């Protein structure tokens, strides 16, 4: 599956989960060879860990790539800074 198709799937899936802000980071965002999709999202307040897990599973099912999804709250300041430097908005 090509990158534009994956991005289209991500946008549609994130919208279905009411995610208004999401960014790619990692190898997929850098445009290098990738084997997973790294996302940082700002979920709605009522978003649970179970919903986060469901979102990751849905992305994996639709794209064939493992989805690693984090939120800003769950990151150390150092990691957050590193992600922000390379993040690409969806």
Phi, psi and omega per residue, in radians:
X1 nan 2.361 -3.099
X2 -1.465 2.821 -3.049
X3 -1.034 -0.804 3.118
X4 -1.022 -0.656 3.120
X5 -1.161 -0.711 3.110
X6 -1.092 -0.763 3.132
X7 -1.090 -0.710 3.091
X8 -1.065 -0.775 3.114
X9 -1.098 -0.762 3.139
X10 -1.046 -0.839 -3.119
X11 -1.036 -0.793 -3.126
X12 -1.142 -0.756 -3.117
X13 -1.189 -0.754 3.117
X14 -1.095 -0.703 3.103
X15 -1.097 -0.665 3.129
X16 -1.122 -0.437 3.108
X17 -1.715 0.218 3.119
X18 1.068 0.558 3.075
X19 -1.524 2.035 -3.105
X20 -1.622 -0.442 3.136
X21 -2.295 2.173 3.112
X22 -2.565 2.537 3.120
X23 -2.370 2.499 3.018
X24 -1.537 2.567 2.982
X25 -2.546 3.109 -3.133
X26 1.446 -2.837 -3.026
X27 -1.072 -0.646 3.123
X28 -1.066 -0.781 -3.137
X29 -1.188 -0.615 -3.134
X30 -1.327 -0.266 -3.134
X31 1.439 0.296 3.082
X32 -1.690 3.051 -3.136
X33 -0.987 2.325 -3.077
X34 -2.302 2.668 3.050
X35 -2.286 0.086 3.044
X36 -2.646 2.999 3.133
X37 -2.106 2.054 3.133
X38 -1.751 2.201 -3.124
X39 -2.261 2.482 2.917
X40 -2.025 2.242 -3.072
X41 -2.212 2.723 2.961
X42 -1.946 1.703 -3.064
X43 -1.360 2.810 3.028
X44 -1.117 2.806 -3.084
X45 -1.001 -0.645 -3.070
X46 -1.444 0.155 -3.097
X47 -1.299 2.127 -3.118
X48 -1.755 2.971 3.066
X49 -1.116 -0.595 3.092
X50 -1.109 -0.713 3.105
X51 -1.169 -0.685 3.098
X52 -1.068 -0.755 3.105
X53 -1.117 -0.721 3.101
X54 -1.090 -0.711 3.108
X55 -1.076 -0.831 3.131
X56 -1.048 -0.769 3.127
X57 -1.103 -0.694 3.132
X58 -1.131 -0.759 3.107
X59 -1.091 -0.762 3.120
X60 -1.073 -0.747 -3.125
X61 -1.117 -0.720 -3.064
X62 -1.381 -0.534 -3.070
X63 -1.833 -0.413 -3.055
X64 1.462 0.077 3.125
X65 -2.022 2.472 3.072
X66 -1.061 2.419 3.130
X67 -1.953 2.121 3.029
X68 -1.844 2.006 -3.057
X69 -2.081 2.251 3.097
X70 -2.200 2.846 3.036
X71 -2.076 2.724 -3.139
X72 -1.005 -0.604 -3.121
X73 -1.093 -0.544 -3.054
X74 -1.570 0.186 -3.065
X75 -1.937 2.557 2.997
X76 -1.256 2.704 3.126
X77 -0.985 -0.672 -3.130
X78 -1.122 -0.822 -3.139
X79 -1.170 -0.702 3.117
X80 -1.038 -0.751 3.134
X81 -1.102 -0.748 -3.140
X82 -1.116 -0.752 3.132
X83 -1.118 -0.759 -3.106
X84 -1.067 -0.519 -3.137
X85 -1.189 -0.550 -3.079
X86 -1.959 -0.044 -3.044
X87 -1.124 2.477 3.109
X88 -2.135 2.131 -3.099
X89 -1.179 2.543 3.042
X90 -1.706 nan nan
